[in-house]
Amino acid sequence: MALRGLSVIEFAGLAPGPFAGLVLAHHGASVIRIDRPSSLNTDVLCAGKRSIVLDLKTPAGIAVARRLIAHADVLIDPFRPGVMEKMGLGPKFFHDSEGSIGVNDRLIYARVAGFPPDGPHTSMAGHEINYLALSGVLSILPGPRDKPTFPLNLLADFAGGGLMCATGILLALVERCKSGRGQVVDVNMVSGTRYVSSFPLLHATSTSHLLGGPRGSNLLDGGAPFYDVYTCSDGKWMSVGCLEPQFFKTFVDIFKNALRMDGLKLSWIPTPEARIRKEDWPKLRTFLENGFKTKPRDYWASLFHGSDACVVPVLTPEEAALLDPSRSVRPSPHPYLSRTPPLPQTVARSSMVLEPGLHTWEVLGEFGLSRGEILQLASDGAFGEESKHETVSSCKL
């Protein structure tokens, strides 16, 4: 595995931070998640990770966190700007400062924030839909005429946040091989969303036919009837994406012949010119909507299978899992590296929920703390109030 031997400390957070950690864990990094005492974990992005519990409101808990980070290669900070600094865990504590060597000058300190630094929204709370809104991307996404729709929390949380964070970490690790020094990787989801959306944003600010017109009137935003989703007779859907003329012709030929064989009389048949004549798009859309509703999804899927029509069924998550070599609903690590592949599927598909603190004693033992030191930390409240009352016999290294 490409990242075997890499030590990562991940503070428990939502979506982007855990996903960045998951990418590293899938490729062999030792990822230790720091959870709060008495917390309930609902994070499904925890395969290959281990969890310890620390009460970061206590001096003992902070001391343990510092010790772990001092020996780590990577830190993932998912909090609002300033939170880590208030705890005394900011980058200045670990990095070179004013000519003096820091506690861990090789540390890659990765931060995932919502909004750009020094902007009017920096300290505000936010979520995916807010980051999309400020990025300019939400305004050009498909949807009904009166408002755009949003693609779950894929663009900002995972593409612009988590994946950009993992990319930044890997870039910093490559640079560290040259300089021997770590650095801060700053990711904010507004800027990250804009970056992964470079193609549509640049087209939207030009006169391009792809996204240069009003929302819902272009090729890629639901305006083109030959790049859309259609409902079949059983309520399931087919995706149509025949943008190029040769693919459009193949699609129309197969589609119209199927309707004719079904005995339907076609009052209008689209010609190749209908692809570029916007005045024909409403008629073409009606033709496709009515046609797809005559048969169930799997009929159309079978009909277009193996063709260059660029038409495939819209699968459910369970159906899509059957196409994966692992046959699991849990997506396989990607990309796949030939010499240093990711974790075996048995590990990558391990428990979807990681119990907070499950590996506290194990991890601290690996970092060189003795049984007595760990018991003293428990007594000092480093692991929360409940750990103070644990007996020696219940504690296991």
C-alpha positions as CSV (number, residue, x, y, z in Angstrom):
1,M,0.0,0.0,0.0
2,A,1.3,3.4,-1.0
3,L,1.0,5.1,2.4
4,R,2.0,2.3,4.7
5,G,3.9,3.7,7.7
6,L,2.2,7.1,7.5
7,S,0.8,8.3,10.8
8,V,-2.4,10.4,10.7
9,I,-4.3,12.1,13.5
10,E,-7.9,12.9,12.5
11,F,-10.0,15.0,14.8
12,A,-13.6,13.7,14.6
13,G,-15.7,15.9,12.3
14,L,-18.3,15.8,9.6
15,A,-18.0,14.6,5.9
16,P,-14.9,16.3,4.4
17,G,-12.4,15.6,7.2
18,P,-13.4,12.0,7.6
19,F,-13.4,11.5,3.8
20,A,-9.8,12.9,3.5
21,G,-8.8,10.5,6.3
22,L,-10.6,7.6,4.6
23,V,-8.6,8.2,1.4
24,L,-5.4,8.0,3.3
25,A,-6.5,4.9,5.4
26,H,-7.6,3.0,2.2
27,H,-4.0,3.3,1.0
28,G,-2.4,2.1,4.1
29,A,-1.9,5.1,6.4
30,S,-2.5,4.5,10.1
31,V,-5.4,6.9,10.8
32,I,-6.2,7.5,14.5
33,R,-9.5,9.4,15.1
34,I,-9.8,11.5,18.2
35,D,-13.4,11.4,19.5
36,R,-15.0,13.3,22.4
37,P,-15.9,11.3,25.6
38,S,-19.5,9.9,25.6
39,S,-19.9,10.8,21.9
40,L,-22.1,8.7,19.6
41,N,-20.5,8.0,16.2
42,T,-22.7,7.9,13.1
43,D,-19.8,8.4,10.7
44,V,-19.7,5.7,8.0
45,L,-16.3,6.9,6.6
46,C,-14.2,5.0,9.2
47,A,-13.0,1.8,7.4
48,G,-9.4,1.1,8.3
49,K,-9.3,3.7,11.1
50,R,-8.9,3.4,14.9
51,S,-10.5,5.6,17.5
52,I,-9.3,7.0,20.8
53,V,-11.2,9.2,23.3
54,L,-9.8,12.5,24.6
55,D,-11.4,15.2,26.7
56,L,-9.8,18.3,25.1
57,K,-11.3,20.5,27.8
58,T,-8.8,19.0,30.3
59,P,-5.0,19.7,30.5
60,A,-4.4,16.0,30.5
61,G,-6.4,15.5,27.4
62,I,-4.6,18.3,25.6
63,A,-1.2,16.9,26.7
64,V,-2.0,13.5,25.2
65,A,-3.2,15.1,21.9
66,R,0.1,17.1,21.8
67,R,2.1,14.0,22.3
68,L,0.3,12.1,19.5
69,I,0.6,15.0,17.1
70,A,4.3,15.5,17.9
71,H,4.9,12.0,16.5
72,A,2.5,12.1,13.6
73,D,3.0,12.8,9.9
74,V,-0.4,14.4,9.2
75,L,-3.0,16.2,11.2
76,I,-6.6,16.7,9.9
77,D,-8.3,19.7,11.5
78,P,-12.1,19.8,10.7
79,F,-13.0,22.7,13.1
80,R,-13.9,26.3,12.5
81,P,-10.9,28.7,12.2
82,G,-9.3,29.4,15.6
83,V,-10.6,26.4,17.5
84,M,-7.3,24.5,17.5
85,E,-5.4,27.6,18.4
86,K,-7.6,28.1,21.5
87,M,-6.7,24.6,22.6
88,G,-3.0,25.3,22.1
89,L,-2.9,22.8,19.2
90,G,-2.5,25.3,16.3
91,P,0.2,24.9,13.7
92,K,2.6,27.3,15.4
93,F,3.0,25.0,18.3
94,F,4.3,22.2,16.0
95,H,6.1,24.1,13.3
96,D,9.2,26.3,13.1
97,S,8.4,29.6,14.7
98,E,10.6,32.7,14.7
99,G,13.8,30.7,14.0
100,S,13.2,28.0,16.6
101,I,12.5,24.4,15.7
102,G,8.9,23.4,16.4
103,V,7.7,20.3,18.3
104,N,7.1,18.6,14.9
105,D,8.4,20.5,12.0
106,R,7.7,17.7,9.6
107,L,4.0,17.7,10.3
108,I,1.5,18.2,7.5
109,Y,-1.2,20.3,9.1
110,A,-4.4,20.0,7.0
111,R,-7.3,22.2,7.7
112,V,-10.8,22.0,6.2
113,A,-13.0,25.1,6.7
114,G,-16.3,26.2,5.1
115,F,-15.6,29.7,3.9
116,P,-12.5,31.5,2.5
117,P,-10.2,33.1,5.1
118,D,-10.6,36.8,5.9
119,G,-13.9,37.0,4.1
120,P,-17.3,38.2,5.5
121,H,-18.5,34.7,6.2
122,T,-15.3,33.3,7.7
123,S,-16.6,32.7,11.3
124,M,-20.1,31.8,10.3
125,A,-21.7,28.3,10.5
126,G,-22.5,26.7,7.2
127,H,-23.2,23.6,5.3
128,E,-22.9,22.2,1.7
129,I,-25.8,24.2,0.3
130,N,-24.3,27.5,1.7
131,Y,-20.9,26.8,0.2
132,L,-22.5,25.9,-3.1
133,A,-24.4,29.2,-3.0
134,L,-21.3,31.3,-2.5
135,S,-19.2,29.4,-5.0
136,G,-21.4,30.5,-7.9
137,V,-22.0,26.8,-8.9
138,L,-25.5,26.5,-7.4
139,S,-26.8,29.2,-9.7
140,I,-26.0,27.2,-12.8
141,L,-27.1,23.7,-11.6
142,P,-30.2,22.1,-13.2
143,G,-33.6,22.2,-11.7
144,P,-37.1,23.7,-12.2
145,R,-37.4,27.1,-13.9
146,D,-37.9,28.9,-10.6
147,K,-34.8,27.6,-8.8
148,P,-31.8,25.3,-9.1
149,T,-31.4,22.0,-7.3
150,F,-28.4,20.7,-5.4
151,P,-26.6,17.4,-5.8
152,L,-26.9,16.0,-2.2
153,N,-23.6,17.1,-0.4
154,L,-21.2,15.8,-3.1
155,L,-19.7,18.9,-4.6
156,A,-18.7,21.0,-1.5
157,D,-18.3,18.4,1.3
158,F,-16.6,15.7,-0.7
159,A,-15.2,17.0,-4.0
160,G,-14.3,20.5,-3.0
161,G,-13.6,19.6,0.7
162,G,-12.5,16.1,1.5
163,L,-10.9,15.2,-1.9
164,M,-9.1,18.6,-2.1
165,C,-7.8,18.1,1.4
166,A,-6.4,14.6,0.6
167,T,-4.9,16.0,-2.6
168,G,-3.2,18.8,-0.6
169,I,-1.9,16.4,1.9
170,L,-0.3,14.2,-0.8
171,L,1.2,17.3,-2.5
172,A,2.7,18.4,0.9
173,L,4.1,14.9,1.5
174,V,5.8,14.9,-1.9
175,E,7.3,18.3,-1.1
176,R,8.5,17.1,2.3
177,C,10.6,14.5,0.6
178,K,12.6,17.4,-0.9
179,S,12.7,19.9,2.0
180,G,12.3,17.6,5.0
181,R,9.7,20.1,6.3
182,G,5.9,20.0,6.8
183,Q,3.5,22.8,6.1
184,V,-0.1,23.9,6.5
185,V,-2.6,22.7,3.9
186,D,-5.6,25.1,3.9
187,V,-8.8,24.0,2.3
188,N,-12.1,25.9,2.3
189,M,-15.1,24.4,0.6
190,V,-16.2,27.5,-1.2
191,S,-12.9,27.8,-3.0
192,G,-12.6,24.0,-3.4
193,T,-16.0,23.8,-5.0
194,R,-15.1,26.6,-7.5
195,Y,-11.9,24.8,-8.4
196,V,-13.4,21.4,-9.1
197,S,-16.1,23.2,-11.0
198,S,-13.6,25.1,-13.2
199,F,-15.1,23.7,-16.5
200,P,-18.7,24.7,-16.0
201,L,-17.8,28.0,-14.3
202,L,-15.6,29.1,-17.1
203,H,-18.2,28.1,-19.7
204,A,-20.9,29.9,-17.7
205,T,-19.0,33.2,-18.0
206,S,-18.5,32.9,-21.7
207,T,-20.8,32.7,-24.7
208,S,-20.4,28.9,-24.8
209,H,-23.3,26.7,-25.9
210,L,-22.5,24.4,-23.0
211,L,-23.5,26.6,-20.1
212,G,-23.3,30.2,-21.5
213,G,-27.1,30.9,-21.7
214,P,-29.8,31.2,-19.0
215,R,-29.9,28.3,-16.6
216,G,-31.9,25.4,-18.1
217,S,-31.3,26.3,-21.7
218,N,-27.9,24.8,-22.4
219,L,-26.5,21.4,-23.2
220,L,-25.4,20.3,-19.7
221,D,-27.9,21.9,-17.4
222,G,-31.1,20.1,-18.4
223,G,-31.9,22.3,-21.3
224,A,-31.0,19.8,-24.0
225,P,-33.5,16.9,-24.3
226,F,-30.8,14.6,-25.4
227,Y,-28.9,15.1,-22.2
228,D,-31.5,14.3,-19.5
229,V,-33.2,11.6,-17.5
230,Y,-36.5,10.0,-18.6
231,T,-39.2,8.1,-16.7
232,C,-40.3,4.7,-18.0
233,S,-43.6,2.9,-17.7
234,D,-42.6,1.3,-14.3
235,G,-41.5,4.6,-12.8
236,K,-37.8,3.8,-13.1
237,W,-35.5,6.0,-15.2
238,M,-33.1,6.0,-18.2
239,S,-30.3,8.4,-18.7
240,V,-29.7,9.9,-22.2
241,G,-26.4,11.6,-23.0
242,C,-26.0,11.5,-26.8
243,L,-24.3,14.9,-27.1
244,E,-22.3,14.2,-30.3
245,P,-24.1,13.9,-33.7
246,Q,-23.1,10.3,-34.3
247,F,-24.3,9.2,-30.9
248,F,-27.5,11.2,-31.4
249,K,-28.2,9.5,-34.7
250,T,-27.6,6.0,-33.2
251,F,-30.0,6.8,-30.3
252,V,-32.8,8.2,-32.5
253,D,-32.5,5.3,-35.0
254,I,-32.8,2.6,-32.2
255,F,-35.5,4.5,-30.3
256,K,-37.8,5.2,-33.3
257,N,-37.5,1.7,-34.6
258,A,-38.5,0.3,-31.2
259,L,-41.6,2.5,-31.1
260,R,-42.6,1.5,-34.6
261,M,-42.2,-2.2,-33.8
262,D,-44.5,-1.6,-30.9
263,G,-47.1,-0.5,-33.4
264,L,-47.0,3.2,-32.6
265,K,-47.8,5.7,-35.3
266,L,-45.2,8.5,-35.1
267,S,-46.5,11.9,-36.2
268,W,-43.1,13.4,-36.0
269,I,-39.6,11.9,-36.1
270,P,-36.5,13.9,-35.0
271,T,-33.9,14.5,-37.7
272,P,-30.2,15.0,-37.0
273,E,-30.8,18.7,-37.2
274,A,-33.1,18.5,-34.2
275,R,-29.9,18.2,-32.1
276,I,-28.7,21.7,-32.9
277,R,-32.1,23.4,-33.6
278,K,-33.2,24.8,-30.2
279,E,-36.6,25.5,-31.6
280,D,-37.1,21.8,-32.0
281,W,-36.0,20.9,-28.4
282,P,-39.5,21.2,-26.9
283,K,-41.0,18.9,-29.5
284,L,-38.0,16.5,-29.1
285,R,-38.4,16.4,-25.3
286,T,-42.1,15.5,-25.7
287,F,-41.2,12.8,-28.2
288,L,-38.7,11.2,-25.8
289,E,-40.9,11.6,-22.7
290,N,-43.9,9.8,-24.4
291,G,-41.7,7.2,-26.0
292,F,-39.9,6.1,-22.8
293,K,-43.2,5.8,-20.9
294,T,-44.3,3.0,-23.3
295,K,-41.9,0.4,-21.8
296,P,-40.3,-0.4,-18.5
297,R,-36.7,0.6,-17.7
298,D,-35.1,-2.8,-18.2
299,Y,-36.6,-3.1,-21.7
300,W,-34.9,0.1,-22.7
301,A,-31.7,-0.9,-20.9
302,S,-31.5,-4.2,-22.8
303,L,-32.4,-2.5,-26.1
304,F,-29.5,0.1,-25.8
305,H,-27.0,-2.2,-24.2
306,G,-23.8,-2.5,-26.3
307,S,-24.7,0.4,-28.6
308,D,-23.1,3.8,-29.0
309,A,-26.3,5.6,-28.1
310,C,-25.0,6.8,-24.7
311,V,-28.1,5.5,-23.0
312,V,-28.0,3.5,-19.8
313,P,-30.4,2.8,-16.9
314,V,-30.4,4.8,-13.7
315,L,-29.5,2.2,-11.1
316,T,-30.3,2.1,-7.4
317,P,-27.4,1.9,-4.9
318,E,-28.1,-1.8,-4.4
319,E,-28.2,-2.5,-8.2
320,A,-25.0,-0.5,-8.8
321,A,-23.2,-2.5,-6.1
322,L,-23.7,-5.6,-8.2
323,L,-21.5,-4.0,-10.9
324,D,-18.6,-3.6,-8.5
325,P,-16.1,-6.5,-8.3
326,S,-16.6,-6.5,-4.6
327,R,-20.4,-6.8,-4.8
328,S,-20.6,-4.5,-1.9
329,V,-22.8,-1.4,-1.3
330,R,-19.7,0.2,0.2
331,P,-17.8,1.8,-2.7
332,S,-14.3,0.3,-3.5
333,P,-11.2,2.5,-2.9
334,H,-10.3,4.3,-6.1
335,P,-8.1,4.9,-8.0
336,Y,-6.5,1.4,-8.1
337,L,-2.7,1.3,-8.1
338,S,-1.1,-1.8,-9.7
339,R,2.0,-2.2,-7.6
340,T,0.7,-0.7,-4.3
341,P,-3.1,-1.4,-4.3
342,P,-5.4,-0.1,-1.6
343,L,-6.6,-2.0,1.4
344,P,-8.0,-5.5,0.7
345,Q,-11.8,-5.3,0.4
346,T,-12.3,-7.3,3.6
347,V,-10.7,-4.4,5.5
348,A,-12.0,-1.6,3.3
349,R,-15.5,-2.9,4.0
350,S,-15.0,-3.4,7.7
351,S,-17.5,-2.1,10.3
352,M,-19.3,1.0,9.0
353,V,-19.4,2.5,12.5
354,L,-16.3,2.9,14.6
355,E,-17.0,2.9,18.4
356,P,-15.4,6.0,20.0
357,G,-12.5,5.1,22.1
358,L,-12.3,1.5,21.1
359,H,-8.5,1.7,20.6
360,T,-7.5,4.2,23.2
361,W,-5.4,1.8,25.3
362,E,-3.9,0.1,22.2
363,V,-2.9,3.3,20.5
364,L,-1.4,5.0,23.6
365,G,0.6,1.8,24.3
366,E,2.0,2.0,20.7
367,F,3.0,5.6,21.4
368,G,5.1,4.5,24.3
369,L,2.9,5.2,27.3
370,S,3.1,2.7,30.1
371,R,0.2,1.1,31.9
372,G,0.8,3.4,34.9
373,E,0.9,6.5,32.7
374,I,-2.4,5.6,31.0
375,L,-4.1,4.9,34.4
376,Q,-2.8,8.3,35.7
377,L,-4.2,10.0,32.6
378,A,-7.5,8.3,33.2
379,S,-7.5,9.5,36.8
380,D,-6.7,13.1,35.5
381,G,-9.8,13.0,33.3
382,A,-7.9,12.8,29.9
383,F,-10.5,10.3,28.6
384,G,-13.6,11.9,30.2
385,E,-15.4,11.6,33.6
386,E,-16.4,8.0,33.1
387,S,-12.8,6.8,32.7
388,K,-12.0,8.2,36.2
389,H,-14.1,5.4,37.8
390,E,-12.6,2.5,35.8
391,T,-10.8,0.0,37.9
392,V,-7.3,-1.2,37.1
393,S,-8.7,-4.7,36.4
394,S,-11.0,-3.4,33.7
395,C,-8.2,-1.6,31.9
396,K,-6.4,-3.6,29.1
397,L,-3.3,-2.7,27.2
